[in-house]
Amino acid sequence: MPIEKNRLIVFCMLCTLLSFTCNSYAQQTQPKYSAATVSDPQVPVEDLELLLKPLTKAELIGEAEAWLGLLKEKTGQISAAEIQMRQQSRQSKQEIDDAQAEARTEAREQLLVGISKLREEQKTIVDRFNAVLAALKAKGGDIAEYEQYVAAASGLGLAVQHVKDVSAFRIIVWGWLKSTEGGLRWLKNIAFFLITLIVFYMLANAAGKLVHKTVSGSKKFSDLLKEFFVTTTRKAVMLVGIIVALSMLDIDITPFVAGLGVAGFILGFALQGTLSNFASGLMILMYRPYDVGNVIEAAGVKGKVDSMNLVSTTIKTFDNQIVIVPNGEIWGGVITNVTGSSTRRVDMLFGISYSDDISKAAGILEDILSKHDLVLKDPAPIVRLHQLGDSSVNFVCRPWVKTDDYWTVYWDVTRAVKERFDAEDVSIPFPQRDVHLYKAAAES
C-alpha cells in the first residue's frame, strides 16, 4: 500500500513537470506581436486612433513599446545634439581667432536649427504615442510609467539652458514659431478656440431668443420663470461651448468633466441650505404664487416684490426698506398675495347710536357708495345692518374696487361718511357705560 501511494505521487509530479515544459515551449514558439502602426511615424492621429480600435490590450502594449522605442531614439538624437551644442559653446568662449569664432557661431546656429527640427519630430511622435496610450488605458492597461517618460523626455531642456544666450534663444523661438508642431499648431488651435467661442456665443443668443419666443406666449409661466428658462439655456450652451473650445487647445477635457461632477457633489453637500432655497425658488417659479410688482405678505414681511432670483426674493416695504428674504422661508410658510387679483372688496364698519334712524343711516351709506366713481357697479356694493354692539348699532359697508384703488376708496368713503353723518345729525357713538347708584337703607 505505501508503495502504490509513492508511485502515485511520483506520477503526479511527472505530469506537472510535463505540463510546465509544454507551456514554456508554447510560449517560446508563439510568434511575437509585431507593431504595425510605427511603420509611418507621420500617420494622422485620427487615422491612428481608428487603427488602434480593434487591437487587444496585449497588442496595444506592443504598439506602446514600439512607439516608446521611437521616442527614445529621437530623444537620444536630441541629447547628442545638445551635448554637441554645449561643446561648441565652451569652445567659442576660448576662441581667439575671429575667423574661427565666426565659423563656430555659424555651425552653432546650424545645430540649433537641427535641434529645433528634432524637437518638432519628437512632438510628432509624442502626439501619436499619446493616442496609443489613450487606447491602452481605455482597455485596462497601466500607462503611468509611459506617461512619466513622455513628461520627462519632452521637456524644454535646451531652450531653458540658453535663455541668456540671445542668439540661441532667438533661433530656438523662431524655429518653434515656424514649426508645424509648435507655433503654427498653437496659432491654429487658438484660432479654432476663438472661433468656437464666437460660434457658441451666437448659438447661445439664438437659443435664448428661440426659448424666449416659445415661452413668451404662454400665460402659465411667470415672467421670472420665462427669464429663468432663457438664462439657463444661454448658460448651458456657453458651458458646452467652453468645453469644446478647450478641446481645441489640445487640452484633455475628460478630467475637467469628471472634476465638474466631483465639484458638484462637494458644493451640493456644503451648500445644503442654499440648495434648499434654490429648490424653493424653482417651486415659486413653477406655481407662481406671486410675481415681480405684486404686493405680498410672506415670512413676516409685507411689501412690493422688487426682484427675485432662485435663492431669494427682494421685497420693498411700504416705508421703503429693502428686505431680502430666502425663498425657503417664503415657500415653507403662508404666502398672501395682496394684489394677486384685479379686484378687491373693501370691508368697512360704521356705527350709529341706538337713538338714530337706521333707514336714514343705511340710505346715506348707499348714496355715498353709488356716487363714488371708483366703486364698481358689478359686483354691487353691500350695506347691511351687521350687529348690535355694546355702544352702537353697526353697519357693514363692502364696496368692490380695482385693486389699485383700494386705499383711495377706503379713505374717501371713511371721510365722506363722517361728513354726511355730521351734516344730517347721525351720531357716531363712542364706547360708553351706564353706572347705576343704589342708596343703602339707613340703619335704625
NUTIGU-19000 format. One record per residue (C-alpha): residue in one letter; z, y, x. Coordinates in Angstrom, 3 decimals, padded with zeros to 6 digits. Layout:
N
+------+----------+----------+----------+
! rest !       pz !       py !       px !
+------+----------+----------+----------+
!    A !        Z !        Y !        X !
...
+------+----------+----------+----------+
//
This chain:
444
+------+----------+----------+----------+
! rest !       pz !       py !       px !
+------+----------+----------+----------+
!    M !  000.000 !  000.000 !  000.000 !
!    P !  000.797 !  002.585 !  002.717 !
!    I ! -002.432 !  001.622 !  004.486 !
!    E ! -004.546 !  002.417 !  001.382 !
!    K ! -002.783 !  005.767 !  000.966 !
!    N ! -003.571 !  006.720 !  004.578 !
!    R ! -007.197 !  005.738 !  004.077 !
!    L ! -007.403 !  007.970 !  001.005 !
!    I ! -006.000 !  010.959 !  002.933 !
!    V ! -008.472 !  010.425 !  005.771 !
!    F ! -011.342 !  010.190 !  003.266 !
!    C ! -010.359 !  013.493 !  001.632 !
!    M ! -010.168 !  015.270 !  004.991 !
!    L ! -013.631 !  013.995 !  005.923 !
!    C ! -015.058 !  015.260 !  002.588 !
!    T ! -013.533 !  018.684 !  003.116 !
!    L ! -014.919 !  018.925 !  006.644 !
!    L ! -018.352 !  017.854 !  005.460 !
!    S ! -018.346 !  020.479 !  002.680 !
!    F ! -017.335 !  023.246 !  005.113 !
!    T ! -020.065 !  022.207 !  007.537 !
!    C ! -022.706 !  022.249 !  004.785 !
!    N ! -021.687 !  025.691 !  003.590 !
!    S ! -021.782 !  027.091 !  007.128 !
!    Y ! -025.202 !  025.626 !  007.691 !
!    A ! -026.472 !  027.014 !  004.396 !
!    Q ! -025.225 !  030.495 !  005.279 !
!    Q ! -026.844 !  030.325 !  008.700 !
!    T ! -030.159 !  029.066 !  007.336 !
!    Q ! -030.181 !  031.525 !  004.390 !
!    P ! -032.693 !  034.300 !  005.108 !
!    K ! -031.052 !  037.662 !  005.829 !
!    Y ! -031.903 !  040.501 !  003.427 !
!    S ! -034.403 !  042.943 !  004.902 !
!    A ! -034.082 !  046.562 !  003.742 !
!    A ! -037.244 !  047.798 !  002.085 !
!    T ! -036.572 !  051.462 !  001.398 !
!    V ! -036.245 !  052.618 !  005.023 !
!    S ! -039.906 !  051.977 !  005.725 !
!    D ! -040.649 !  055.527 !  004.548 !
!    P ! -037.809 !  057.932 !  005.517 !
!    Q ! -039.655 !  060.734 !  003.687 !
!    V ! -039.707 !  058.911 !  000.345 !
!    P ! -038.868 !  061.347 ! -002.517 !
!    V ! -035.288 !  060.981 ! -003.670 !
!    E ! -036.387 !  060.453 ! -007.299 !
!    D ! -038.666 !  057.562 ! -006.256 !
!    L ! -035.922 !  056.107 ! -004.064 !
!    E ! -033.467 !  056.078 ! -006.980 !
!    L ! -035.974 !  054.067 ! -009.032 !
!    L ! -036.489 !  051.614 ! -006.157 !
!    L ! -032.732 !  051.095 ! -005.846 !
!    K ! -032.090 !  050.496 ! -009.547 !
!    P ! -032.984 !  046.742 ! -009.664 !
!    L ! -031.143 !  045.875 ! -006.412 !
!    T ! -027.878 !  043.946 ! -006.432 !
!    K ! -024.672 !  045.042 ! -004.755 !
!    A ! -025.322 !  042.813 ! -001.726 !
!    E ! -028.867 !  044.136 ! -001.372 !
!    L ! -027.659 !  047.726 ! -001.658 !
!    I ! -025.195 !  047.082 !  001.152 !
!    G ! -028.152 !  046.010 !  003.276 !
!    E ! -030.030 !  049.182 !  002.325 !
!    A ! -026.986 !  051.301 !  003.170 !
!    E ! -026.665 !  049.664 !  006.578 !
!    A ! -030.352 !  050.296 !  007.277 !
!    W ! -030.102 !  053.996 !  006.352 !
!    L ! -026.878 !  054.212 !  008.345 !
!    G ! -028.856 !  052.940 !  011.343 !
!    L ! -031.488 !  055.657 !  010.857 !
!    L ! -028.765 !  058.302 !  010.597 !
!    K ! -027.035 !  057.027 !  013.736 !
!    E ! -030.316 !  057.099 !  015.637 !
!    K ! -031.124 !  060.647 !  014.528 !
!    T ! -027.568 !  061.828 !  015.252 !
!    G ! -027.836 !  060.306 !  018.713 !
!    Q ! -031.031 !  062.260 !  019.362 !
!    I ! -029.313 !  065.462 !  018.270 !
!    S ! -026.338 !  064.740 !  020.522 !
!    A ! -028.613 !  064.080 !  023.511 !
!    A ! -030.483 !  067.337 !  022.871 !
!    E ! -027.214 !  069.274 !  022.582 !
!    I ! -025.970 !  067.784 !  025.853 !
!    Q ! -029.185 !  068.893 !  027.497 !
!    M ! -028.708 !  072.298 !  025.919 !
!    R ! -025.240 !  072.615 !  027.405 !
!    Q ! -026.546 !  071.675 !  030.843 !
!    Q ! -029.237 !  074.321 !  030.533 !
!    S ! -026.597 !  076.897 !  029.587 !
!    R ! -024.406 !  076.062 !  032.603 !
!    Q ! -027.369 !  076.183 !  034.970 !
!    S ! -028.548 !  079.511 !  033.527 !
!    K ! -025.206 !  081.112 !  034.434 !
!    Q ! -025.687 !  080.067 !  038.102 !
!    E ! -029.312 !  081.235 !  038.385 !
!    I ! -030.080 !  083.968 !  040.892 !
!    D ! -033.884 !  083.938 !  040.807 !
!    D ! -035.177 !  085.899 !  037.803 !
!    A ! -038.276 !  083.729 !  037.502 !
!    Q ! -036.201 !  080.558 !  037.318 !
!    A ! -033.827 !  082.178 !  034.827 !
!    E ! -036.754 !  083.183 !  032.630 !
!    A ! -038.243 !  079.674 !  032.797 !
!    R ! -034.894 !  078.087 !  031.853 !
!    T ! -034.484 !  080.541 !  028.980 !
!    E ! -037.875 !  079.532 !  027.632 !
!    A ! -037.014 !  075.850 !  027.987 !
!    R ! -033.677 !  076.506 !  026.288 !
!    E ! -035.399 !  078.145 !  023.344 !
!    Q ! -037.705 !  075.157 !  023.009 !
!    L ! -034.660 !  072.894 !  022.984 !
!    L ! -033.095 !  074.984 !  020.220 !
!    V ! -036.263 !  074.726 !  018.151 !
!    G ! -036.314 !  070.976 !  018.721 !
!    I ! -032.662 !  070.663 !  017.708 !
!    S ! -033.335 !  072.626 !  014.515 !
!    K ! -036.191 !  070.256 !  013.709 !
!    L ! -033.993 !  067.233 !  014.422 !
!    R ! -031.314 !  068.609 !  012.120 !
!    E ! -033.888 !  069.077 !  009.400 !
!    E ! -034.923 !  065.440 !  009.798 !
!    Q ! -031.247 !  064.448 !  009.772 !
!    K ! -030.745 !  066.313 !  006.488 !
!    T ! -033.682 !  064.425 !  005.002 !
!    I ! -032.088 !  061.108 !  005.970 !
!    V ! -028.681 !  062.211 !  004.656 !
!    D ! -030.164 !  063.033 !  001.244 !
!    R ! -031.738 !  059.576 !  000.971 !
!    F ! -028.606 !  057.911 !  002.335 !
!    N ! -026.505 !  059.651 ! -000.319 !
!    A ! -028.828 !  058.341 ! -003.024 !
!    V ! -028.310 !  054.797 ! -001.701 !
!    L ! -024.539 !  055.317 ! -001.602 !
!    A ! -024.538 !  056.608 ! -005.193 !
!    A ! -026.387 !  053.462 ! -006.334 !
!    L ! -023.999 !  051.254 ! -004.365 !
!    K ! -020.941 !  052.966 ! -005.841 !
!    A ! -022.340 !  052.564 ! -009.356 !
!    K ! -022.492 !  048.795 ! -008.803 !
!    G ! -018.957 !  048.485 ! -007.463 !
!    G ! -019.468 !  048.983 ! -003.743 !
!    D ! -016.969 !  050.684 ! -001.411 !
!    I ! -018.671 !  053.708 !  000.152 !
!    A ! -015.658 !  055.594 !  001.570 !
!    E ! -016.415 !  054.662 !  005.185 !
!    Y ! -020.085 !  055.603 !  004.819 !
!    E ! -019.195 !  058.986 !  003.322 !
!    Q ! -016.787 !  059.735 !  006.167 !
!    Y ! -019.507 !  059.013 !  008.706 !
!    V ! -022.008 !  061.246 !  006.879 !
!    A ! -019.493 !  064.107 !  006.775 !
!    A ! -018.679 !  063.756 !  010.478 !
!    A ! -022.265 !  063.293 !  011.670 !
!    S ! -023.868 !  066.134 !  009.735 !
!    G ! -021.581 !  068.979 !  010.920 !
!    L ! -022.872 !  072.298 !  012.240 !
!    G ! -021.975 !  071.463 !  015.823 !
!    L ! -024.310 !  073.471 !  017.995 !
!    A ! -024.506 !  076.485 !  015.702 !
!    V ! -020.745 !  076.943 !  015.888 !
!    Q ! -020.616 !  076.390 !  019.630 !
!    H ! -023.293 !  079.006 !  020.284 !
!    V ! -022.298 !  081.567 !  017.705 !
!    K ! -021.527 !  084.020 !  020.528 !
!    D ! -024.937 !  083.454 !  022.083 !
!    V ! -027.080 !  085.915 !  020.121 !
!    S ! -030.455 !  084.495 !  021.095 !
!    A ! -029.413 !  080.901 !  020.473 !
!    F ! -027.792 !  081.763 !  017.188 !
!    R ! -030.866 !  083.713 !  016.126 !
!    I ! -033.154 !  080.762 !  016.865 !
!    I ! -030.877 !  078.339 !  015.014 !
!    V ! -030.556 !  080.574 !  011.958 !
!    W ! -034.256 !  081.397 !  011.870 !
!    G ! -035.133 !  077.732 !  012.202 !
!    W ! -032.747 !  076.880 !  009.382 !
!    L ! -034.201 !  079.587 !  007.158 !
!    K ! -037.757 !  078.278 !  007.675 !
!    S ! -036.687 !  074.651 !  007.229 !
!    T ! -037.774 !  072.884 !  004.041 !
!    E ! -034.375 !  071.143 !  004.055 !
!    G ! -032.472 !  074.317 !  004.899 !
!    G ! -033.167 !  077.907 !  003.900 !
!    L ! -036.269 !  077.189 !  001.816 !
!    R ! -034.444 !  074.456 ! -000.023 !
!    W ! -031.468 !  076.689 ! -000.797 !
!    L ! -033.780 !  079.524 ! -001.818 !
!    K ! -035.458 !  077.191 ! -004.295 !
!    N ! -032.092 !  075.900 ! -005.522 !
!    I ! -030.694 !  079.402 ! -006.011 !
!    A ! -033.863 !  080.449 ! -007.832 !
!    F ! -033.576 !  077.439 ! -010.167 !
!    F ! -029.852 !  078.184 ! -010.585 !
!    L ! -030.524 !  081.757 ! -011.720 !
!    I ! -033.475 !  080.755 ! -013.903 !
!    T ! -031.358 !  078.053 ! -015.565 !
!    L ! -028.578 !  080.545 ! -016.311 !
!    I ! -031.050 !  083.049 ! -017.764 !
!    V ! -032.741 !  080.392 ! -019.910 !
!    F ! -029.437 !  079.087 ! -021.265 !
!    Y ! -028.234 !  082.656 ! -021.874 !
!    M ! -031.309 !  083.220 ! -024.016 !
!    L ! -030.786 !  079.865 ! -025.724 !
!    A ! -027.137 !  080.734 ! -026.405 !
!    N ! -028.130 !  084.008 ! -028.061 !
!    A ! -030.863 !  082.300 ! -030.067 !
!    A ! -028.482 !  079.544 ! -031.168 !
!    G ! -025.860 !  082.157 ! -032.102 !
!    K ! -028.375 !  084.071 ! -034.223 !
!    L ! -029.522 !  080.864 ! -035.896 !
!    V ! -025.948 !  079.856 ! -036.761 !
!    H ! -025.190 !  083.398 ! -037.976 !
!    K ! -028.252 !  083.336 ! -040.198 !
!    T ! -027.240 !  079.922 ! -041.536 !
!    V ! -023.629 !  080.744 ! -042.388 !
!    S ! -024.048 !  084.401 ! -043.367 !
!    G ! -025.383 !  083.494 ! -046.790 !
!    S ! -022.513 !  081.140 ! -047.578 !
!    K ! -019.708 !  082.511 ! -049.736 !
!    K ! -017.469 !  079.555 ! -048.871 !
!    F ! -016.865 !  080.807 ! -045.337 !
!    S ! -014.752 !  083.814 ! -044.445 !
!    D ! -016.028 !  086.439 ! -042.027 !
!    L ! -013.597 !  085.101 ! -039.436 !
!    L ! -014.901 !  081.550 ! -039.797 !
!    K ! -018.502 !  082.738 ! -039.562 !
!    E ! -017.703 !  084.636 ! -036.360 !
!    F ! -015.895 !  081.576 ! -035.017 !
!    F ! -018.959 !  079.365 ! -035.572 !
!    V ! -021.260 !  081.870 ! -033.878 !
!    T ! -018.959 !  082.447 ! -030.881 !
!    T ! -018.239 !  078.743 ! -030.388 !
!    T ! -021.950 !  077.885 ! -030.466 !
!    R ! -022.791 !  080.513 ! -027.866 !
!    K ! -019.969 !  079.480 ! -025.536 !
!    A ! -020.779 !  075.782 ! -025.862 !
!    V ! -024.439 !  076.361 ! -024.960 !
!    M ! -023.450 !  078.548 ! -021.993 !
!    L ! -020.963 !  075.912 ! -020.756 !
!    V ! -023.729 !  073.305 ! -020.764 !
!    G ! -025.971 !  075.813 ! -019.013 !
!    I ! -023.425 !  076.443 ! -016.247 !
!    I ! -023.013 !  072.698 ! -015.646 !
!    V ! -026.790 !  072.190 ! -015.493 !
!    A ! -027.180 !  075.236 ! -013.231 !
!    L ! -024.562 !  073.892 ! -010.804 !
!    S ! -026.533 !  070.661 ! -010.529 !
!    M ! -029.488 !  072.776 ! -009.358 !
!    L ! -027.431 !  073.704 ! -006.285 !
!    D ! -027.177 !  070.015 ! -005.290 !
!    I ! -023.553 !  070.005 ! -006.471 !
!    D ! -022.287 !  066.709 ! -007.848 !
!    I ! -021.130 !  067.671 ! -011.324 !
!    T ! -019.560 !  064.267 ! -012.083 !
!    P ! -016.150 !  065.211 ! -010.594 !
!    F ! -016.435 !  068.581 ! -012.352 !
!    V ! -016.949 !  066.956 ! -015.754 !
!    A ! -014.154 !  064.467 ! -015.077 !
!    G ! -011.930 !  067.336 ! -013.953 !
!    L ! -012.579 !  069.122 ! -017.247 !
!    G ! -011.220 !  066.102 ! -019.101 !
!    V ! -008.099 !  065.900 ! -016.935 !
!    A ! -007.549 !  069.663 ! -017.149 !
!    G ! -007.932 !  069.490 ! -020.924 !
!    F ! -005.253 !  066.792 ! -021.140 !
!    I ! -002.839 !  068.744 ! -018.922 !
!    L ! -003.422 !  072.005 ! -020.767 !
!    G ! -003.046 !  070.250 ! -024.106 !
!    F !  000.327 !  068.855 ! -023.054 !
!    A !  001.524 !  072.155 ! -021.595 !
!    L !  000.308 !  074.335 ! -024.451 !
!    Q !  001.506 !  072.356 ! -027.443 !
!    G !  002.793 !  075.466 ! -029.231 !
!    T ! -000.425 !  077.340 ! -028.611 !
!    L ! -002.492 !  074.386 ! -029.822 !
!    S ! -000.360 !  074.279 ! -032.968 !
!    N ! -001.237 !  077.929 ! -033.585 !
!    F ! -004.868 !  077.095 ! -032.790 !
!    A ! -004.900 !  074.306 ! -035.392 !
!    S ! -003.250 !  076.625 ! -037.924 !
!    G ! -005.913 !  079.236 ! -037.169 !
!    L ! -008.629 !  076.694 ! -037.926 !
!    M ! -006.946 !  075.818 ! -041.233 !
!    I ! -006.719 !  079.510 ! -042.144 !
!    L ! -010.400 !  079.962 ! -041.346 !
!    M ! -011.351 !  076.947 ! -043.435 !
!    Y ! -009.209 !  077.580 ! -046.523 !
!    R ! -009.435 !  081.406 ! -046.438 !
!    P ! -006.031 !  082.417 ! -047.830 !
!    Y ! -006.821 !  085.931 ! -046.568 !
!    D ! -009.428 !  087.858 ! -044.637 !
!    V ! -009.602 !  090.968 ! -042.489 !
!    G ! -008.798 !  094.024 ! -044.606 !
!    N ! -006.599 !  092.168 ! -047.106 !
!    V ! -003.015 !  093.259 ! -047.734 !
!    I ! -000.804 !  090.208 ! -047.340 !
!    E !  002.827 !  089.236 ! -047.099 !
!    A !  003.443 !  086.323 ! -044.738 !
!    A !  006.125 !  085.249 ! -042.257 !
!    G !  008.314 !  088.112 ! -043.464 !
!    V !  005.683 !  090.769 ! -042.689 !
!    K !  003.776 !  092.824 ! -045.265 !
!    G !  000.759 !  094.922 ! -044.406 !
!    K ! -003.005 !  095.010 ! -043.931 !
!    V ! -004.762 !  092.353 ! -041.837 !
!    D ! -006.223 !  094.265 ! -038.904 !
!    S ! -007.709 !  091.390 ! -036.910 !
!    M ! -007.361 !  087.687 ! -036.355 !
!    N ! -008.154 !  085.031 ! -033.774 !
!    L ! -007.460 !  081.317 ! -033.582 !
!    V ! -003.953 !  081.843 ! -032.207 !
!    S ! -002.511 !  084.861 ! -034.015 !
!    T ! -003.047 !  087.400 ! -036.784 !
!    T ! -002.574 !  091.136 ! -036.259 !
!    I ! -001.062 !  092.943 ! -039.258 !
!    K ! -000.763 !  096.719 ! -039.582 !
!    T !  002.239 !  097.581 ! -041.736 !
!    F !  002.273 !  100.492 ! -044.180 !
!    D !  004.273 !  102.603 ! -041.725 !
!    N !  001.510 !  101.993 ! -039.133 !
!    Q !  003.286 !  099.399 ! -036.993 !
!    I !  001.196 !  096.699 ! -035.325 !
!    V !  002.734 !  093.237 ! -035.789 !
!    I !  001.205 !  090.148 ! -034.130 !
!    V !  002.206 !  087.003 ! -035.992 !
!    P !  001.463 !  083.463 ! -034.661 !
!    N ! -000.794 !  081.546 ! -037.026 !
!    G !  001.614 !  078.606 ! -037.033 !
!    E !  004.327 !  080.715 ! -038.673 !
!    I !  001.884 !  082.038 ! -041.270 !
!    W !  000.371 !  078.675 ! -042.220 !
!    G !  003.775 !  076.998 ! -042.303 !
!    G !  005.166 !  079.459 ! -044.866 !
!    V !  004.282 !  081.193 ! -048.117 !
!    I !  001.238 !  083.487 ! -047.989 !
!    T !  000.910 !  086.240 ! -050.598 !
!    N ! -002.487 !  087.915 ! -050.685 !
!    V ! -001.784 !  091.170 ! -052.491 !
!    T ! -005.412 !  092.300 ! -052.528 !
!    G ! -006.973 !  088.877 ! -052.877 !
!    S ! -008.195 !  089.645 ! -056.423 !
!    S ! -010.362 !  092.539 ! -057.568 !
!    T ! -007.953 !  093.475 ! -060.416 !
!    R ! -004.173 !  093.602 ! -060.764 !
!    R ! -001.667 !  094.117 ! -063.547 !
!    V !  000.830 !  096.961 ! -063.173 !
!    D !  004.249 !  095.922 ! -064.531 !
!    M !  006.467 !  098.848 ! -065.576 !
!    L !  009.662 !  099.030 ! -067.641 !
!    F !  010.728 !  102.129 ! -069.619 !
!    G !  013.905 !  102.537 ! -071.670 !
!    I !  014.854 !  104.797 ! -074.599 !
!    S !  018.180 !  105.329 ! -076.286 !
!    Y !  019.263 !  103.364 ! -079.341 !
!    S !  019.061 !  106.540 ! -081.445 !
!    D !  015.381 !  107.231 ! -080.640 !
!    D !  012.396 !  106.259 ! -082.796 !
!    I !  010.905 !  103.007 ! -081.484 !
!    S !  007.466 !  103.533 ! -083.054 !
!    K !  007.199 !  107.025 ! -081.653 !
!    A !  008.068 !  105.859 ! -078.137 !
!    A !  005.556 !  102.992 ! -078.344 !
!    G !  002.841 !  105.396 ! -079.540 !
!    I !  003.479 !  107.749 ! -076.607 !
!    L !  003.147 !  104.877 ! -074.082 !
!    E ! -000.053 !  103.592 ! -075.700 !
!    D ! -001.542 !  107.079 ! -075.739 !
!    I ! -000.808 !  107.650 ! -072.040 !
!    L ! -002.470 !  104.359 ! -071.070 !
!    S ! -005.508 !  104.901 ! -073.278 !
!    K ! -006.215 !  108.331 ! -071.776 !
!    H ! -005.890 !  107.335 ! -068.112 !
!    D ! -009.335 !  106.957 ! -066.502 !
!    L ! -008.290 !  104.230 ! -064.071 !
!    V ! -006.731 !  101.905 ! -066.652 !
!    L ! -009.158 !  099.103 ! -067.571 !
!    K ! -010.103 !  098.514 ! -071.200 !
!    D ! -010.567 !  094.809 ! -070.602 !
!    P ! -008.059 !  093.229 ! -070.313 !
!    A ! -006.408 !  095.644 ! -072.725 !
!    P ! -003.102 !  097.213 ! -071.680 !
!    I !  000.083 !  095.835 ! -073.285 !
!    V !  003.025 !  097.852 ! -074.648 !
!    R !  005.822 !  095.800 ! -076.209 !
!    L !  009.481 !  096.137 ! -077.062 !
!    H !  010.885 !  093.855 ! -074.412 !
!    Q !  014.677 !  093.775 ! -074.561 !
!    L !  017.787 !  095.397 ! -075.951 !
!    G !  019.728 !  096.392 ! -072.884 !
!    D !  023.337 !  097.423 ! -072.441 !
!    S !  022.439 !  101.110 ! -072.456 !
!    S !  018.812 !  101.281 ! -073.589 !
!    V !  016.004 !  099.809 ! -075.636 !
!    N !  013.426 !  098.691 ! -073.038 !
!    F !  009.621 !  098.644 ! -073.384 !
!    V !  007.261 !  096.759 ! -071.033 !
!    C !  004.121 !  098.639 ! -070.111 !
!    R !  001.415 !  096.459 ! -068.492 !
!    P ! -001.981 !  098.065 ! -067.849 !
!    W ! -004.740 !  096.305 ! -065.847 !
!    V ! -006.367 !  098.223 ! -062.984 !
!    K ! -008.598 !  097.698 ! -059.996 !
!    T ! -006.602 !  096.539 ! -057.001 !
!    D ! -007.308 !  099.697 ! -055.028 !
!    D ! -005.986 !  101.844 ! -057.917 !
!    Y ! -002.670 !  100.016 ! -058.331 !
!    W ! -000.309 !  102.595 ! -056.883 !
!    T ! -002.270 !  105.547 ! -058.250 !
!    V ! -001.881 !  104.278 ! -061.822 !
!    Y !  001.737 !  103.274 ! -061.238 !
!    W !  002.738 !  106.752 ! -060.058 !
!    D !  000.587 !  108.630 ! -062.629 !
!    V !  001.920 !  106.677 ! -065.603 !
!    T !  005.520 !  106.982 ! -064.461 !
!    R !  005.190 !  110.771 ! -064.165 !
!    A !  003.347 !  111.094 ! -067.476 !
!    V !  005.989 !  109.060 ! -069.363 !
!    K !  008.793 !  111.277 ! -068.084 !
!    E !  006.928 !  114.473 ! -069.021 !
!    R !  005.930 !  113.240 ! -072.517 !
!    F !  009.374 !  111.856 ! -073.335 !
!    D !  010.947 !  115.172 ! -072.381 !
!    A !  008.389 !  117.139 ! -074.381 !
!    E !  008.837 !  115.024 ! -077.525 !
!    D !  012.622 !  114.674 ! -077.351 !
!    V !  012.650 !  110.989 ! -076.449 !
!    S !  015.619 !  110.377 ! -074.210 !
!    I !  015.681 !  108.156 ! -071.168 !
!    P !  019.304 !  106.991 ! -071.098 !
!    F !  021.309 !  106.276 ! -068.012 !
!    P !  023.872 !  103.476 ! -067.872 !
!    Q !  026.924 !  104.321 ! -069.969 !
!    R !  030.106 !  102.648 ! -071.052 !
!    D !  032.283 !  103.151 ! -074.150 !
!    V !  036.018 !  103.348 ! -073.490 !
!    H !  038.428 !  102.748 ! -076.402 !
!    L !  042.012 !  104.030 ! -076.154 !
!    Y !  044.800 !  102.488 ! -078.233 !
!    K !  048.116 !  104.288 ! -078.701 !
!    A !  051.075 !  101.979 ! -078.284 !
!    A !  053.706 !  101.957 ! -081.084 !
!    A !  056.879 !  103.949 ! -080.209 !
!    E !  059.949 !  101.837 ! -079.556 !
!    S !  062.656 !  102.166 ! -082.170 !
+------+----------+----------+----------+
//
